[in-house]
């Protein structure tokens, strides 16, 4: 990628989310920042995931996901969910299965739980579009963004 393009894309701010997924008894979570609302009626949210991620496999098989807003004081969750071991990611965290079976974290600003309605692969990431079937705001804290975190994911796998 051209350095000018990379610098411009790196300057674009994004929210930082915890994306959860499940299929049968397997569960996983990862950090996602390529997330956006794409429709009001029905309420649709899109998330981009690289095909080499375990979460990608679980999204395709399980057909649903949870997206969790986290606050600046929860930056430690970023380290937890960046690793490859699903068992370690959920140890000592309070969570429960949502309506779709996806893990929903108790300690977050809020979440949306979605059923996947569409998927596209226009480039090196798959875009999963999910219909929001369950959502809660649990705190009035401000969500963590790439501006506060000091780094942006540019998609290089």
N, C-alpha and C positions, 0 to 999 in steps of 0.2 A: 504494500500500500504506500502511496506517495506520502512523504513526511508532512506536507501541508495538510493533506486530508486527515491523516492520523491526528495531528495537533488540533484541528478543528473539531473532529469527533470527540477527542479527549476533553474538550472544553464544554461539551454539552452536559448539563446537570441531569441526574436521574435520581429517583428514589431508590433506596436499598431495601429489599424485601427478603424474607425467608420463604422459599417455595417448598411446599411439602407435597409428597405424592405417595401412592400406595397401590399395590396390586397383590391380591391374596394376603399373605402374611408379611410380605416385604414392605418396608417403609423407608423413605429417605427424605432428606431435606438438603437444600442447597441455597446459596445466595443468588438472587436474581436482581438485575437492575434494568433490564430491557423489558419494561412492563408499562402498559397503558390501557386506559378505558377506550373502547372502540365503538360502543353503542349505549344509548340511554334506554331504549325500548326495543328489544329486551336488553337488560343490563349485561353487557359483554366486556370482558377483560382479556387482553392478549399478553402472553409472555413468550420470550424467545429463549430457546434452550439448544445447546450444541448437541448433535447426535451422539457424541462419545460419552455423554454423561449418563450415569445410572438413572437419574431422574427422567431423562428422555425415554428410556425403556419403560419405566413405570407409568409415565404419562400415556404412552401409546397403549399399554396393556390395561391400565386401570381406568383410563378415560376421565380422570378428574384431578383437581389440584386445590391446594390451599395457598393463599398468599397472605403473609403476615407483615404488618408494618411494625418496625422496631424503632426505638428512640436512641438518641446519642448515648444515654447511660447503658444501653444494651449492646454496645459495640463488641463486647466479649463474645456475643453470639456469632459474630462474623468468623472468628477463629474456629469456633466449634463446628460450624456448618461448611467451612471450606475444605475440611478433610474428607478422605475417601471412605471412612469406616462408618456405615449407617448406625451400628449399635452404639458407638461412642457419642454420636450426635444427640441421641435422645436420653442418654443416661443422666439421671438426676434432674431432668426437666419435667415439669407438669404439663401433660397433654392428654387429649382424649381423641377418639375417632369421631369425625363429623358425620353428617348425613350421607356422604359419599364413601366413607371409610378412610378418608385422608386424615392424617394427624393434624390436629388443631392445637396450637400452643396456647397455654393459659396466660403466659407472661409476654404480652405484646400490646401495642397500642390498639390494634384491631386486626380483623382478618376478613377475607372474602373466601368463600368456598365455591368452587366452580365445577360444572360438568362440561367437558370438552365438546364443542359443537363443530369446530372446523380446525384443520391444520394445513399449513402451507410451508413450502421450503423454497423461498425465492433466492436464497444464498446459502451460506454455510451454517445457518441456524434454522431450526424449525420454529414456526410461529404457531403456538397453540392458542386458539380463541375459546374461552370458556364462558358459559352463561352462569351468572352469579345466582346461586340457589340458597345461600345462607351467608349472612354477614353481620358483624358486630363491631362497634367501637367500644373499647374497654378502658381507654385512658384519654385524657386531653393533652398529653405530651405531644411535642412536635416530632414528626417522623425524621429519621436519619436520611440524609441525601449524600450524594457524592461530593457536594460542596463542603459539608462538614467532615466527611471521611477523608477527603484529600486524594481520592483516586477514582478513576472511571474505567470500567470494563469496556474495551474496544472490540472485543470479539475474536481476538487472535487466540486460537486454541493451543 
